[in-house]
Amino acid sequence: MIANIVANYLVNKGKISVEQYSRLFDELTRVRAKLGLIAVHEGFMTEYQADSINLLQSTIDMRFGDLAVEKGLLTASQVQELLKHQGDPYLSLAQALENMGIMKLTDLDLMMKKYQAENELSSSNLEALKSDEIDRIVPLFLPPDADDYVDVMLLAVKTISRCVDGNIIPIKAYYTDRLEVQNGALQFADGNPCVTIAMCGDGNSLLKMASTYGREEFPCVNMDALDAIAELINCITGMYATALSANRIDMELYPPEFDDSVESIGGAEMLVLPLVVGSKSVNLCVCLGERLEFE
Amino acid sequence: MAKILIVDDSRTSRRMLRAVLEEIGYTEIEEAVNGEDGFIKYKEIKPDLVTMDITMPKLDGIEALELIKKYDADAKVVMISAAGQREKMFKAIKYGAAEFITKPYEKNEVEKIVKGLLD
């Protein structure tokens, strides 16, 4: 996630071109690999075993290494060994930029200082960003008074990252009671507190998300595509409800709703986390305590 | 060949489950788009197994399960849930659900449960 956030920033600042942005991610695949891939490479597990853990990750909110240990496919010490191979994410990005002849680490550090200032990040915030840990990064993009929203937002972003696109970019979240959108899907779950989770967009901005999750090439964001978005939300809401059930809070999930022709989503104050998915901007909207509706 | 009825209001979910079932060798598959439709189709085609989504409009999965089990006490109904629906699962057990599958579908889990009930 650090690579996407920083690379997107560098494009916006004119430091790298869109073409270089694309090539950067090819380069990054060479300088930093996923744990499953390294595990296969090191002979610790078969490709089938690694795929099965990846698949399992779409239903369980756990890291690859933790799941592999739980399933008896890796030992904790093997995971530690594999992690060392992955290298530091920020340095991997720096190495990729340097390999491509775009900038040196010192130049990148300067750009990061500008990013830090523009986004009002503390030093510890910047370290959190550089850690590339989604659990530490997502809260950086939420308002300071959004503690109640952290869990559900994090779960949603992690699920989208796992099941749709690992290269999503979060943008600063904000509160509003009405958001102009053209299409989307939402699900309400009754409980204490109740929650509405929605994904909304304009035009075809939700297309990549729908096609990837639905495993179907939709021609545009039509009702079938939104049905796929609704199913994705259903999984997120289900996992959120599962997490709450550990505290004996029972949620009643209502059927997801979706519409390909709306003017807005609203009805109560919601937290909107804009996400860049496949170069398109979409909105993850969450409301705790009230029901949101399309208007 | 066993006949399977998929009851789910989500087209995406029906497609995904159909693909998994076909991959593990079940090709006689019918679909219903809600609980009411599911009960009607159950009486028409007498499937060997029903997969029933819990959260649906009109007649939800629990209500449809209850109707099907009243009509045919031997019906094998596998409940499909997006997790986190503890109360509904308890109800489904009470009404005679044979098994549970959690979305999104994982081939090994579906295969184990469906084959376990049909073979």
Interface residues (C-beta under 8 A of the other chain):
Chain A: S52 L55 L56 S58 T59 C163 Y213 G214 R215 E216 D224 D227 A228 A230 E231 N234 C235 T237 G238 M239 Y240 A241 T242 A243 L244 S245 D250 M251 E252 L253 Y254 P255 P256
Chain B: D9 S10 R11 T12 S13 R15 M16 A19 I54 T55 M56 P57 S81 A82 A83 G84 Q85 R86 E87 K88 T102 K103 P104 E106 K107 N108
